[in-house]
Amino acid sequence: MNKTELIQQLADRADLSKSDAQNAIDALFSSSDGIIVKELKKGNKVQITGFGSFETRKRGARKGRNPRTGEEIKIGPSTSASFKAGKGLKDAVS
């Protein structure tokens, strides 16, 4: 399912116009100014009971290898977003 199909499904289920459904999806998931992204940037966790939680994880600096040359390189620290499925979602899928 892609974003367009998700918008259509939301519009049908919630009896919304496609425009309103798209605005709702964008408000939550936009990578530039969505609610989830803003909270993760602040360092907060976004938890949706029964569905799952979004949080950031920090990785420390480490050494790696250039796969082309085999040369050892330094990889700097990074922060990434992660999602952990909740029990309700896990049960529904399995």
PyMOL Python script that loads the backbone (N, CA, C, O; Angstrom):
from pymol import cmd

cmd.read_pdbstr("""\
ATOM      1  N   MET A   1       0.852  -1.175   0.000  1.00  0.00           N
ATOM      2  CA  MET A   1       0.000   0.000   0.000  1.00  0.00           C
ATOM      3  C   MET A   1       0.891   1.229   0.000  1.00  0.00           C
ATOM      4  O   MET A   1       1.825   1.329   0.795  1.00  0.00           O
ATOM      5  N   ASN A   2       0.603   2.154  -0.883  1.00  0.00           N
ATOM      6  CA  ASN A   2       1.364   3.402  -0.917  1.00  0.00           C
ATOM      7  C   ASN A   2       0.550   4.527  -0.272  1.00  0.00           C
ATOM      8  O   ASN A   2      -0.566   4.306   0.198  1.00  0.00           O
ATOM      9  N   LYS A   3       1.112   5.711  -0.256  1.00  0.00           N
ATOM     10  CA  LYS A   3       0.471   6.844   0.425  1.00  0.00           C
ATOM     11  C   LYS A   3      -0.886   7.177  -0.177  1.00  0.00           C
ATOM     12  O   LYS A   3      -1.832   7.466   0.556  1.00  0.00           O
ATOM     13  N   THR A   4      -0.997   7.142  -1.501  1.00  0.00           N
ATOM     14  CA  THR A   4      -2.266   7.452  -2.161  1.00  0.00           C
ATOM     15  C   THR A   4      -3.344   6.461  -1.754  1.00  0.00           C
ATOM     16  O   THR A   4      -4.482   6.850  -1.489  1.00  0.00           O
ATOM     17  N   GLU A   5      -2.993   5.190  -1.705  1.00  0.00           N
ATOM     18  CA  GLU A   5      -3.957   4.167  -1.295  1.00  0.00           C
ATOM     19  C   GLU A   5      -4.334   4.321   0.175  1.00  0.00           C
ATOM     20  O   GLU A   5      -5.488   4.107   0.548  1.00  0.00           O
ATOM     21  N   LEU A   6      -3.366   4.690   1.006  1.00  0.00           N
ATOM     22  CA  LEU A   6      -3.635   4.918   2.424  1.00  0.00           C
ATOM     23  C   LEU A   6      -4.611   6.079   2.600  1.00  0.00           C
ATOM     24  O   LEU A   6      -5.536   6.000   3.409  1.00  0.00           O
ATOM     25  N   ILE A   7      -4.405   7.142   1.853  1.00  0.00           N
ATOM     26  CA  ILE A   7      -5.300   8.303   1.916  1.00  0.00           C
ATOM     27  C   ILE A   7      -6.710   7.899   1.515  1.00  0.00           C
ATOM     28  O   ILE A   7      -7.678   8.299   2.162  1.00  0.00           O
ATOM     29  N   GLN A   8      -6.837   7.103   0.446  1.00  0.00           N
ATOM     30  CA  GLN A   8      -8.156   6.654  -0.011  1.00  0.00           C
ATOM     31  C   GLN A   8      -8.839   5.797   1.048  1.00  0.00           C
ATOM     32  O   GLN A   8     -10.028   5.973   1.314  1.00  0.00           O
ATOM     33  N   GLN A   9      -8.098   4.870   1.656  1.00  0.00           N
ATOM     34  CA  GLN A   9      -8.653   4.012   2.704  1.00  0.00           C
ATOM     35  C   GLN A   9      -9.129   4.834   3.901  1.00  0.00           C
ATOM     36  O   GLN A   9     -10.209   4.588   4.437  1.00  0.00           O
ATOM     37  N   LEU A  10      -8.322   5.806   4.316  1.00  0.00           N
ATOM     38  CA  LEU A  10      -8.696   6.666   5.446  1.00  0.00           C
ATOM     39  C   LEU A  10      -9.934   7.478   5.107  1.00  0.00           C
ATOM     40  O   LEU A  10     -10.839   7.602   5.933  1.00  0.00           O
ATOM     41  N   ALA A  11      -9.986   8.027   3.912  1.00  0.00           N
ATOM     42  CA  ALA A  11     -11.146   8.815   3.486  1.00  0.00           C
ATOM     43  C   ALA A  11     -12.411   7.966   3.509  1.00  0.00           C
ATOM     44  O   ALA A  11     -13.459   8.429   3.961  1.00  0.00           O
ATOM     45  N   ASP A  12     -12.326   6.732   3.029  1.00  0.00           N
ATOM     46  CA  ASP A  12     -13.492   5.841   2.999  1.00  0.00           C
ATOM     47  C   ASP A  12     -13.932   5.442   4.404  1.00  0.00           C
ATOM     48  O   ASP A  12     -15.122   5.490   4.718  1.00  0.00           O
ATOM     49  N   ARG A  13     -12.986   5.051   5.246  1.00  0.00           N
ATOM     50  CA  ARG A  13     -13.332   4.566   6.591  1.00  0.00           C
ATOM     51  C   ARG A  13     -13.820   5.652   7.527  1.00  0.00           C
ATOM     52  O   ARG A  13     -14.735   5.425   8.319  1.00  0.00           O
ATOM     53  N   ALA A  14     -13.225   6.820   7.447  1.00  0.00           N
ATOM     54  CA  ALA A  14     -13.561   7.898   8.381  1.00  0.00           C
ATOM     55  C   ALA A  14     -14.565   8.880   7.785  1.00  0.00           C
ATOM     56  O   ALA A  14     -14.876   9.902   8.397  1.00  0.00           O
ATOM     57  N   ASP A  15     -15.073   8.573   6.591  1.00  0.00           N
ATOM     58  CA  ASP A  15     -16.042   9.428   5.913  1.00  0.00           C
ATOM     59  C   ASP A  15     -15.502  10.857   5.785  1.00  0.00           C
ATOM     60  O   ASP A  15     -16.168  11.830   6.139  1.00  0.00           O
ATOM     61  N   LEU A  16     -14.265  10.948   5.262  1.00  0.00           N
ATOM     62  CA  LEU A  16     -13.608  12.234   5.044  1.00  0.00           C
ATOM     63  C   LEU A  16     -13.426  12.454   3.546  1.00  0.00           C
ATOM     64  O   LEU A  16     -13.480  11.515   2.751  1.00  0.00           O
ATOM     65  N   SER A  17     -13.213  13.701   3.184  1.00  0.00           N
ATOM     66  CA  SER A  17     -12.831  13.960   1.798  1.00  0.00           C
ATOM     67  C   SER A  17     -11.381  13.512   1.629  1.00  0.00           C
ATOM     68  O   SER A  17     -10.648  13.381   2.609  1.00  0.00           O
ATOM     69  N   LYS A  18     -10.975  13.280   0.387  1.00  0.00           N
ATOM     70  CA  LYS A  18      -9.583  12.883   0.146  1.00  0.00           C
ATOM     71  C   LYS A  18      -8.624  13.961   0.627  1.00  0.00           C
ATOM     72  O   LYS A  18      -7.547  13.654   1.138  1.00  0.00           O
ATOM     73  N   SER A  19      -9.008  15.217   0.466  1.00  0.00           N
ATOM     74  CA  SER A  19      -8.166  16.330   0.889  1.00  0.00           C
ATOM     75  C   SER A  19      -7.971  16.322   2.403  1.00  0.00           C
ATOM     76  O   SER A  19      -6.856  16.505   2.891  1.00  0.00           O
ATOM     77  N   ASP A  20      -9.062  16.107   3.147  1.00  0.00           N
ATOM     78  CA  ASP A  20      -8.962  16.056   4.605  1.00  0.00           C
ATOM     79  C   ASP A  20      -8.136  14.853   5.060  1.00  0.00           C
ATOM     80  O   ASP A  20      -7.356  14.954   6.007  1.00  0.00           O
ATOM     81  N   ALA A  21      -8.306  13.722   4.390  1.00  0.00           N
ATOM     82  CA  ALA A  21      -7.533  12.528   4.732  1.00  0.00           C
ATOM     83  C   ALA A  21      -6.055  12.762   4.470  1.00  0.00           C
ATOM     84  O   ALA A  21      -5.214  12.354   5.270  1.00  0.00           O
ATOM     85  N   GLN A  22      -5.728  13.416   3.354  1.00  0.00           N
ATOM     86  CA  GLN A  22      -4.325  13.705   3.045  1.00  0.00           C
ATOM     87  C   GLN A  22      -3.728  14.653   4.073  1.00  0.00           C
ATOM     88  O   GLN A  22      -2.584  14.479   4.491  1.00  0.00           O
ATOM     89  N   ASN A  23      -4.498  15.652   4.481  1.00  0.00           N
ATOM     90  CA  ASN A  23      -4.013  16.583   5.506  1.00  0.00           C
ATOM     91  C   ASN A  23      -3.734  15.858   6.820  1.00  0.00           C
ATOM     92  O   ASN A  23      -2.755  16.160   7.503  1.00  0.00           O
ATOM     93  N   ALA A  24      -4.593  14.904   7.172  1.00  0.00           N
ATOM     94  CA  ALA A  24      -4.407  14.147   8.410  1.00  0.00           C
ATOM     95  C   ALA A  24      -3.144  13.282   8.331  1.00  0.00           C
ATOM     96  O   ALA A  24      -2.351  13.243   9.272  1.00  0.00           O
ATOM     97  N   ILE A  25      -2.967  12.595   7.209  1.00  0.00           N
ATOM     98  CA  ILE A  25      -1.784  11.756   7.026  1.00  0.00           C
ATOM     99  C   ILE A  25      -0.516  12.613   7.068  1.00  0.00           C
ATOM    100  O   ILE A  25       0.457  12.258   7.733  1.00  0.00           O
ATOM    101  N   ASP A  26      -0.534  13.744   6.353  1.00  0.00           N
ATOM    102  CA  ASP A  26       0.626  14.636   6.333  1.00  0.00           C
ATOM    103  C   ASP A  26       0.920  15.207   7.712  1.00  0.00           C
ATOM    104  O   ASP A  26       2.084  15.343   8.088  1.00  0.00           O
ATOM    105  N   ALA A  27      -0.120  15.543   8.469  1.00  0.00           N
ATOM    106  CA  ALA A  27       0.082  16.098   9.809  1.00  0.00           C
ATOM    107  C   ALA A  27       0.805  15.102  10.715  1.00  0.00           C
ATOM    108  O   ALA A  27       1.605  15.498  11.563  1.00  0.00           O
ATOM    109  N   LEU A  28       0.528  13.828  10.539  1.00  0.00           N
ATOM    110  CA  LEU A  28       1.185  12.812  11.356  1.00  0.00           C
ATOM    111  C   LEU A  28       2.553  12.408  10.836  1.00  0.00           C
ATOM    112  O   LEU A  28       3.518  12.354  11.600  1.00  0.00           O
ATOM    113  N   PHE A  29       2.645  12.125   9.544  1.00  0.00           N
ATOM    114  CA  PHE A  29       3.812  11.434   9.013  1.00  0.00           C
ATOM    115  C   PHE A  29       4.759  12.262   8.153  1.00  0.00           C
ATOM    116  O   PHE A  29       5.762  11.721   7.687  1.00  0.00           O
ATOM    117  N   SER A  30       4.500  13.517   7.925  1.00  0.00           N
ATOM    118  CA  SER A  30       5.379  14.318   7.068  1.00  0.00           C
ATOM    119  C   SER A  30       6.808  14.291   7.613  1.00  0.00           C
ATOM    120  O   SER A  30       7.030  14.463   8.811  1.00  0.00           O
ATOM    121  N   SER A  31       7.772  14.073   6.716  1.00  0.00           N
ATOM    122  CA  SER A  31       9.157  13.993   7.168  1.00  0.00           C
ATOM    123  C   SER A  31       9.763  15.357   7.479  1.00  0.00           C
ATOM    124  O   SER A  31      10.836  15.436   8.078  1.00  0.00           O
ATOM    125  N   SER A  32       9.089  16.422   7.080  1.00  0.00           N
ATOM    126  CA  SER A  32       9.636  17.750   7.372  1.00  0.00           C
ATOM    127  C   SER A  32       9.001  18.384   8.607  1.00  0.00           C
ATOM    128  O   SER A  32       9.703  18.981   9.423  1.00  0.00           O
ATOM    129  N   ASP A  33       7.686  18.262   8.753  1.00  0.00           N
ATOM    130  CA  ASP A  33       7.050  18.925   9.895  1.00  0.00           C
ATOM    131  C   ASP A  33       5.896  18.121  10.491  1.00  0.00           C
ATOM    132  O   ASP A  33       4.983  18.700  11.078  1.00  0.00           O
ATOM    133  N   GLY A  34       5.925  16.809  10.351  1.00  0.00           N
ATOM    134  CA  GLY A  34       4.888  15.963  10.933  1.00  0.00           C
ATOM    135  C   GLY A  34       4.989  15.908  12.441  1.00  0.00           C
ATOM    136  O   GLY A  34       6.047  16.172  13.012  1.00  0.00           O
ATOM    137  N   ILE A  35       3.895  15.567  13.081  1.00  0.00           N
ATOM    138  CA  ILE A  35       3.841  15.494  14.546  1.00  0.00           C
ATOM    139  C   ILE A  35       4.870  14.502  15.077  1.00  0.00           C
ATOM    140  O   ILE A  35       5.581  14.800  16.038  1.00  0.00           O
ATOM    141  N   ILE A  36       4.952  13.339  14.465  1.00  0.00           N
ATOM    142  CA  ILE A  36       5.889  12.319  14.948  1.00  0.00           C
ATOM    143  C   ILE A  36       7.325  12.803  14.812  1.00  0.00           C
ATOM    144  O   ILE A  36       8.118  12.652  15.742  1.00  0.00           O
ATOM    145  N   VAL A  37       7.669  13.379  13.675  1.00  0.00           N
ATOM    146  CA  VAL A  37       9.039  13.873  13.460  1.00  0.00           C
ATOM    147  C   VAL A  37       9.386  14.972  14.447  1.00  0.00           C
ATOM    148  O   VAL A  37      10.485  14.974  15.001  1.00  0.00           O
ATOM    149  N   LYS A  38       8.477  15.901  14.678  1.00  0.00           N
ATOM    150  CA  LYS A  38       8.755  16.992  15.624  1.00  0.00           C
ATOM    151  C   LYS A  38       9.033  16.457  17.026  1.00  0.00           C
ATOM    152  O   LYS A  38       9.946  16.928  17.704  1.00  0.00           O
ATOM    153  N   GLU A  39       8.246  15.475  17.458  1.00  0.00           N
ATOM    154  CA  GLU A  39       8.452  14.919  18.799  1.00  0.00           C
ATOM    155  C   GLU A  39       9.777  14.151  18.883  1.00  0.00           C
ATOM    156  O   GLU A  39      10.475  14.227  19.894  1.00  0.00           O
ATOM    157  N   LEU A  40      10.116  13.421  17.833  1.00  0.00           N
ATOM    158  CA  LEU A  40      11.383  12.694  17.837  1.00  0.00           C
ATOM    159  C   LEU A  40      12.563  13.648  17.843  1.00  0.00           C
ATOM    160  O   LEU A  40      13.575  13.374  18.489  1.00  0.00           O
ATOM    161  N   LYS A  41      12.454  14.767  17.133  1.00  0.00           N
ATOM    162  CA  LYS A  41      13.522  15.764  17.135  1.00  0.00           C
ATOM    163  C   LYS A  41      13.739  16.337  18.526  1.00  0.00           C
ATOM    164  O   LYS A  41      14.867  16.670  18.890  1.00  0.00           O
ATOM    165  N   LYS A  42      12.666  16.456  19.309  1.00  0.00           N
ATOM    166  CA  LYS A  42      12.771  16.954  20.679  1.00  0.00           C
ATOM    167  C   LYS A  42      13.333  15.893  21.624  1.00  0.00           C
ATOM    168  O   LYS A  42      13.656  16.188  22.775  1.00  0.00           O
ATOM    169  N   GLY A  43      13.448  14.660  21.134  1.00  0.00           N
ATOM    170  CA  GLY A  43      13.939  13.574  21.976  1.00  0.00           C
ATOM    171  C   GLY A  43      12.835  12.824  22.682  1.00  0.00           C
ATOM    172  O   GLY A  43      13.108  11.991  23.547  1.00  0.00           O
ATOM    173  N   ASN A  44      11.589  13.104  22.330  1.00  0.00           N
ATOM    174  CA  ASN A  44      10.454  12.440  22.955  1.00  0.00           C
ATOM    175  C   ASN A  44      10.105  11.145  22.238  1.00  0.00           C
ATOM    176  O   ASN A  44      10.459  10.946  21.076  1.00  0.00           O
ATOM    177  N   LYS A  45       9.420  10.285  22.934  1.00  0.00           N
ATOM    178  CA  LYS A  45       8.938   9.021  22.390  1.00  0.00           C
ATOM    179  C   LYS A  45       7.465   9.196  22.040  1.00  0.00           C
ATOM    180  O   LYS A  45       6.725   9.827  22.795  1.00  0.00           O
ATOM    181  N   VAL A  46       7.034   8.654  20.919  1.00  0.00           N
ATOM    182  CA  VAL A  46       5.629   8.709  20.521  1.00  0.00           C
ATOM    183  C   VAL A  46       5.070   7.297  20.645  1.00  0.00           C
ATOM    184  O   VAL A  46       5.463   6.397  19.902  1.00  0.00           O
ATOM    185  N   GLN A  47       4.150   7.108  21.588  1.00  0.00           N
ATOM    186  CA  GLN A  47       3.615   5.778  21.857  1.00  0.00           C
ATOM    187  C   GLN A  47       2.138   5.740  21.538  1.00  0.00           C
ATOM    188  O   GLN A  47       1.365   6.560  22.031  1.00  0.00           O
ATOM    189  N   ILE A  48       1.749   4.784  20.710  1.00  0.00           N
ATOM    190  CA  ILE A  48       0.355   4.580  20.355  1.00  0.00           C
ATOM    191  C   ILE A  48      -0.020   3.213  20.917  1.00  0.00           C
ATOM    192  O   ILE A  48       0.349   2.184  20.351  1.00  0.00           O
ATOM    193  N   THR A  49      -0.743   3.203  22.014  1.00  0.00           N
ATOM    194  CA  THR A  49      -1.052   1.979  22.734  1.00  0.00           C
ATOM    195  C   THR A  49      -1.705   0.956  21.817  1.00  0.00           C
ATOM    196  O   THR A  49      -2.658   1.257  21.098  1.00  0.00           O
ATOM    197  N   GLY A  50      -1.175  -0.252  21.858  1.00  0.00           N
ATOM    198  CA  GLY A  50      -1.691  -1.336  21.044  1.00  0.00           C
ATOM    199  C   GLY A  50      -1.119  -1.381  19.640  1.00  0.00           C
ATOM    200  O   GLY A  50      -1.206  -2.413  18.975  1.00  0.00           O
ATOM    201  N   PHE A  51      -0.537  -0.288  19.176  1.00  0.00           N
ATOM    202  CA  PHE A  51       0.023  -0.242  17.825  1.00  0.00           C
ATOM    203  C   PHE A  51       1.547  -0.312  17.866  1.00  0.00           C
ATOM    204  O   PHE A  51       2.151  -1.184  17.242  1.00  0.00           O
ATOM    205  N   GLY A  52       2.164   0.607  18.600  1.00  0.00           N
ATOM    206  CA  GLY A  52       3.619   0.598  18.701  1.00  0.00           C
ATOM    207  C   GLY A  52       4.157   1.935  19.148  1.00  0.00           C
ATOM    208  O   GLY A  52       3.401   2.840  19.501  1.00  0.00           O
ATOM    209  N   SER A  53       5.465   2.049  19.128  1.00  0.00           N
ATOM    210  CA  SER A  53       6.088   3.298  19.561  1.00  0.00           C
ATOM    211  C   SER A  53       7.236   3.683  18.643  1.00  0.00           C
ATOM    212  O   SER A  53       7.971   2.835  18.136  1.00  0.00           O
ATOM    213  N   PHE A  54       7.363   4.976  18.448  1.00  0.00           N
ATOM    214  CA  PHE A  54       8.452   5.562  17.681  1.00  0.00           C
ATOM    215  C   PHE A  54       9.402   6.202  18.678  1.00  0.00           C
ATOM    216  O   PHE A  54       8.967   6.873  19.614  1.00  0.00           O
ATOM    217  N   GLU A  55      10.696   5.998  18.480  1.00  0.00           N
ATOM    218  CA  GLU A  55      11.677   6.629  19.352  1.00  0.00           C
ATOM    219  C   GLU A  55      12.982   6.785  18.589  1.00  0.00           C
ATOM    220  O   GLU A  55      13.162   6.221  17.510  1.00  0.00           O
ATOM    221  N   THR A  56      13.889   7.562  19.169  1.00  0.00           N
ATOM    222  CA  THR A  56      15.204   7.717  18.553  1.00  0.00           C
ATOM    223  C   THR A  56      16.203   6.838  19.289  1.00  0.00           C
ATOM    224  O   THR A  56      16.085   6.585  20.488  1.00  0.00           O
ATOM    225  N   ARG A  57      17.170   6.391  18.540  1.00  0.00           N
ATOM    226  CA  ARG A  57      18.247   5.593  19.132  1.00  0.00           C
ATOM    227  C   ARG A  57      19.563   6.200  18.704  1.00  0.00           C
ATOM    228  O   ARG A  57      19.753   6.565  17.544  1.00  0.00           O
ATOM    229  N   LYS A  58      20.462   6.299  19.655  1.00  0.00           N
ATOM    230  CA  LYS A  58      21.773   6.875  19.378  1.00  0.00           C
ATOM    231  C   LYS A  58      22.782   5.745  19.209  1.00  0.00           C
ATOM    232  O   LYS A  58      22.800   4.781  19.974  1.00  0.00           O
ATOM    233  N   ARG A  59      23.606   5.890  18.202  1.00  0.00           N
ATOM    234  CA  ARG A  59      24.695   4.948  17.975  1.00  0.00           C
ATOM    235  C   ARG A  59      25.998   5.699  18.180  1.00  0.00           C
ATOM    236  O   ARG A  59      26.178   6.805  17.670  1.00  0.00           O
ATOM    237  N   GLY A  60      26.882   5.102  18.912  1.00  0.00           N
ATOM    238  CA  GLY A  60      28.175   5.716  19.156  1.00  0.00           C
ATOM    239  C   GLY A  60      29.093   5.595  17.952  1.00  0.00           C
ATOM    240  O   GLY A  60      28.802   4.872  16.999  1.00  0.00           O
ATOM    241  N   ALA A  61      30.195   6.308  18.010  1.00  0.00           N
ATOM    242  CA  ALA A  61      31.194   6.213  16.953  1.00  0.00           C
ATOM    243  C   ALA A  61      31.774   4.804  16.959  1.00  0.00           C
ATOM    244  O   ALA A  61      31.882   4.161  18.003  1.00  0.00           O
ATOM    245  N   ARG A  62      32.140   4.342  15.776  1.00  0.00           N
ATOM    246  CA  ARG A  62      32.690   2.996  15.677  1.00  0.00           C
ATOM    247  C   ARG A  62      33.603   2.904  14.457  1.00  0.00           C
ATOM    248  O   ARG A  62      33.660   3.809  13.625  1.00  0.00           O
ATOM    249  N   LYS A  63      34.303   1.798  14.381  1.00  0.00           N
ATOM    250  CA  LYS A  63      35.165   1.555  13.227  1.00  0.00           C
ATOM    251  C   LYS A  63      34.441   0.616  12.271  1.00  0.00           C
ATOM    252  O   LYS A  63      33.746  -0.308  12.691  1.00  0.00           O
ATOM    253  N   GLY A  64      34.615   0.864  11.001  1.00  0.00           N
ATOM    254  CA  GLY A  64      34.015   0.015   9.983  1.00  0.00           C
ATOM    255  C   GLY A  64      35.039  -0.265   8.903  1.00  0.00           C
ATOM    256  O   GLY A  64      36.199   0.131   9.017  1.00  0.00           O
ATOM    257  N   ARG A  65      34.616  -0.937   7.872  1.00  0.00           N
ATOM    258  CA  ARG A  65      35.501  -1.253   6.746  1.00  0.00           C
ATOM    259  C   ARG A  65      34.856  -0.795   5.448  1.00  0.00           C
ATOM    260  O   ARG A  65      33.657  -0.968   5.232  1.00  0.00           O
ATOM    261  N   ASN A  66      35.676  -0.209   4.595  1.00  0.00           N
ATOM    262  CA  ASN A  66      35.232   0.146   3.263  1.00  0.00           C
ATOM    263  C   ASN A  66      35.107  -1.169   2.495  1.00  0.00           C
ATOM    264  O   ASN A  66      36.105  -1.868   2.318  1.00  0.00           O
ATOM    265  N   PRO A  67      33.896  -1.523   2.031  1.00  0.00           N
ATOM    266  CA  PRO A  67      33.733  -2.820   1.377  1.00  0.00           C
ATOM    267  C   PRO A  67      34.505  -2.942   0.067  1.00  0.00           C
ATOM    268  O   PRO A  67      34.816  -4.051  -0.367  1.00  0.00           O
ATOM    269  N   ARG A  68      34.810  -1.836  -0.551  1.00  0.00           N
ATOM    270  CA  ARG A  68      35.516  -1.869  -1.827  1.00  0.00           C
ATOM    271  C   ARG A  68      37.011  -2.122  -1.645  1.00  0.00           C
ATOM    272  O   ARG A  68      37.618  -2.915  -2.364  1.00  0.00           O
ATOM    273  N   THR A  69      37.591  -1.421  -0.654  1.00  0.00           N
ATOM    274  CA  THR A  69      39.044  -1.511  -0.484  1.00  0.00           C
ATOM    275  C   THR A  69      39.453  -2.333   0.727  1.00  0.00           C
ATOM    276  O   THR A  69      40.600  -2.769   0.820  1.00  0.00           O
ATOM    277  N   GLY A  70      38.531  -2.548   1.653  1.00  0.00           N
ATOM    278  CA  GLY A  70      38.872  -3.266   2.882  1.00  0.00           C
ATOM    279  C   GLY A  70      39.548  -2.377   3.907  1.00  0.00           C
ATOM    280  O   GLY A  70      39.901  -2.837   4.993  1.00  0.00           O
ATOM    281  N   GLU A  71      39.733  -1.103   3.571  1.00  0.00           N
ATOM    282  CA  GLU A  71      40.399  -0.158   4.465  1.00  0.00           C
ATOM    283  C   GLU A  71      39.487   0.153   5.664  1.00  0.00           C
ATOM    284  O   GLU A  71      38.272   0.292   5.521  1.00  0.00           O
ATOM    285  N   GLU A  72      40.113   0.258   6.854  1.00  0.00           N
ATOM    286  CA  GLU A  72      39.360   0.591   8.061  1.00  0.00           C
ATOM    287  C   GLU A  72      39.026   2.075   8.048  1.00  0.00           C
ATOM    288  O   GLU A  72      39.882   2.909   7.749  1.00  0.00           O
ATOM    289  N   ILE A  73      37.766   2.404   8.376  1.00  0.00           N
ATOM    290  CA  ILE A  73      37.330   3.802   8.405  1.00  0.00           C
ATOM    291  C   ILE A  73      36.630   4.089   9.726  1.00  0.00           C
ATOM    292  O   ILE A  73      36.159   3.176  10.404  1.00  0.00           O
ATOM    293  N   LYS A  74      36.568   5.366  10.080  1.00  0.00           N
ATOM    294  CA  LYS A  74      35.858   5.784  11.276  1.00  0.00           C
ATOM    295  C   LYS A  74      34.447   6.203  10.880  1.00  0.00           C
ATOM    296  O   LYS A  74      34.259   6.974   9.939  1.00  0.00           O
ATOM    297  N   ILE A  75      33.459   5.687  11.606  1.00  0.00           N
ATOM    298  CA  ILE A  75      32.070   6.055  11.382  1.00  0.00           C
ATOM    299  C   ILE A  75      31.641   6.884  12.582  1.00  0.00           C
ATOM    300  O   ILE A  75      31.740   6.428  13.721  1.00  0.00           O
ATOM    301  N   GLY A  76      31.169   8.089  12.336  1.00  0.00           N
ATOM    302  CA  GLY A  76      30.790   8.995  13.417  1.00  0.00           C
ATOM    303  C   GLY A  76      29.515   8.576  14.119  1.00  0.00           C
ATOM    304  O   GLY A  76      28.788   7.707  13.637  1.00  0.00           O
ATOM    305  N   PRO A  77      29.246   9.193  15.257  1.00  0.00           N
ATOM    306  CA  PRO A  77      28.013   8.885  15.980  1.00  0.00           C
ATOM    307  C   PRO A  77      26.797   9.347  15.178  1.00  0.00           C
ATOM    308  O   PRO A  77      26.884  10.286  14.387  1.00  0.00           O
ATOM    309  N   SER A  78      25.668   8.678  15.389  1.00  0.00           N
ATOM    310  CA  SER A  78      24.455   9.050  14.662  1.00  0.00           C
ATOM    311  C   SER A  78      23.222   8.789  15.523  1.00  0.00           C
ATOM    312  O   SER A  78      23.264   8.044  16.502  1.00  0.00           O
ATOM    313  N   THR A  79      22.150   9.414  15.133  1.00  0.00           N
ATOM    314  CA  THR A  79      20.857   9.206  15.764  1.00  0.00           C
ATOM    315  C   THR A  79      19.892   8.773  14.682  1.00  0.00           C
ATOM    316  O   THR A  79      19.843   9.380  13.613  1.00  0.00           O
ATOM    317  N   SER A  80      19.122   7.726  14.948  1.00  0.00           N
ATOM    318  CA  SER A  80      18.166   7.259  13.955  1.00  0.00           C
ATOM    319  C   SER A  80      16.811   7.011  14.608  1.00  0.00           C
ATOM    320  O   SER A  80      16.714   6.777  15.812  1.00  0.00           O
ATOM    321  N   ALA A  81      15.780   7.067  13.790  1.00  0.00           N
ATOM    322  CA  ALA A  81      14.423   6.798  14.260  1.00  0.00           C
ATOM    323  C   ALA A  81      14.183   5.297  14.212  1.00  0.00           C
ATOM    324  O   ALA A  81      14.666   4.612  13.310  1.00  0.00           O
ATOM    325  N   SER A  82      13.439   4.791  15.184  1.00  0.00           N
ATOM    326  CA  SER A  82      13.100   3.374  15.169  1.00  0.00           C
ATOM    327  C   SER A  82      11.641   3.210  15.579  1.00  0.00           C
ATOM    328  O   SER A  82      11.059   4.064  16.248  1.00  0.00           O
ATOM    329  N   PHE A  83      11.078   2.097  15.159  1.00  0.00           N
ATOM    330  CA  PHE A  83       9.696   1.769  15.483  1.00  0.00           C
ATOM    331  C   PHE A  83       9.673   0.391  16.105  1.00  0.00           C
ATOM    332  O   PHE A  83      10.288  -0.542  15.590  1.00  0.00           O
ATOM    333  N   LYS A  84       8.966   0.263  17.210  1.00  0.00           N
ATOM    334  CA  LYS A  84       8.806  -1.023  17.856  1.00  0.00           C
ATOM    335  C   LYS A  84       7.315  -1.343  17.879  1.00  0.00           C
ATOM    336  O   LYS A  84       6.519  -0.601  18.454  1.00  0.00           O
ATOM    337  N   ALA A  85       6.949  -2.448  17.251  1.00  0.00           N
ATOM    338  CA  ALA A  85       5.539  -2.839  17.196  1.00  0.00           C
ATOM    339  C   ALA A  85       5.026  -3.189  18.571  1.00  0.00           C
ATOM    340  O   ALA A  85       5.731  -3.810  19.366  1.00  0.00           O
ATOM    341  N   GLY A  86       3.786  -2.787  18.856  1.00  0.00           N
ATOM    342  CA  GLY A  86       3.138  -3.102  20.115  1.00  0.00           C
ATOM    343  C   GLY A  86       2.496  -4.475  20.081  1.00  0.00           C
ATOM    344  O   GLY A  86       2.416  -5.101  19.024  1.00  0.00           O
ATOM    345  N   LYS A  87       2.046  -4.940  21.215  1.00  0.00           N
ATOM    346  CA  LYS A  87       1.459  -6.266  21.320  1.00  0.00           C
ATOM    347  C   LYS A  87       0.233  -6.424  20.434  1.00  0.00           C
ATOM    348  O   LYS A  87       0.071  -7.463  19.793  1.00  0.00           O
ATOM    349  N   GLY A  88      -0.628  -5.422  20.383  1.00  0.00           N
ATOM    350  CA  GLY A  88      -1.834  -5.508  19.568  1.00  0.00           C
ATOM    351  C   GLY A  88      -1.503  -5.693  18.090  1.00  0.00           C
ATOM    352  O   GLY A  88      -2.143  -6.493  17.407  1.00  0.00           O
ATOM    353  N   LEU A  89      -0.519  -4.969  17.598  1.00  0.00           N
ATOM    354  CA  LEU A  89      -0.112  -5.091  16.204  1.00  0.00           C
ATOM    355  C   LEU A  89       0.532  -6.448  15.948  1.00  0.00           C
ATOM    356  O   LEU A  89       0.249  -7.089  14.936  1.00  0.00           O
ATOM    357  N   LYS A  90       1.388  -6.882  16.849  1.00  0.00           N
ATOM    358  CA  LYS A  90       2.031  -8.184  16.686  1.00  0.00           C
ATOM    359  C   LYS A  90       0.998  -9.301  16.654  1.00  0.00           C
ATOM    360  O   LYS A  90       1.077 -10.203  15.820  1.00  0.00           O
ATOM    361  N   ASP A  91       0.027  -9.240  17.564  1.00  0.00           N
ATOM    362  CA  ASP A  91      -1.018 -10.275  17.612  1.00  0.00           C
ATOM    363  C   ASP A  91      -1.888 -10.263  16.355  1.00  0.00           C
ATOM    364  O   ASP A  91      -2.272 -11.318  15.849  1.00  0.00           O
ATOM    365  N   ALA A  92      -2.194  -9.073  15.857  1.00  0.00           N
ATOM    366  CA  ALA A  92      -3.048  -8.950  14.672  1.00  0.00           C
ATOM    367  C   ALA A  92      -2.361  -9.497  13.423  1.00  0.00           C
ATOM    368  O   ALA A  92      -3.018 -10.055  12.544  1.00  0.00           O
ATOM    369  N   VAL A  93      -1.058  -9.340  13.347  1.00  0.00           N
ATOM    370  CA  VAL A  93      -0.315  -9.766  12.153  1.00  0.00           C
ATOM    371  C   VAL A  93      -0.044 -11.263  12.169  1.00  0.00           C
ATOM    372  O   VAL A  93      -0.036 -11.903  11.117  1.00  0.00           O
ATOM    373  N   SER A  94       0.179 -11.827  13.354  1.00  0.00           N
ATOM    374  CA  SER A  94       0.522 -13.252  13.399  1.00  0.00           C
ATOM    375  C   SER A  94      -0.689 -14.155  13.491  1.00  0.00           C
ATOM    376  O   SER A  94      -0.546 -15.376  13.537  1.00  0.00           O
TER     377      SER A  94
END
""", "prot")
cmd.dss("prot")
cmd.show_as("cartoon", "prot")
cmd.util.cbc("prot")
cmd.orient("prot")
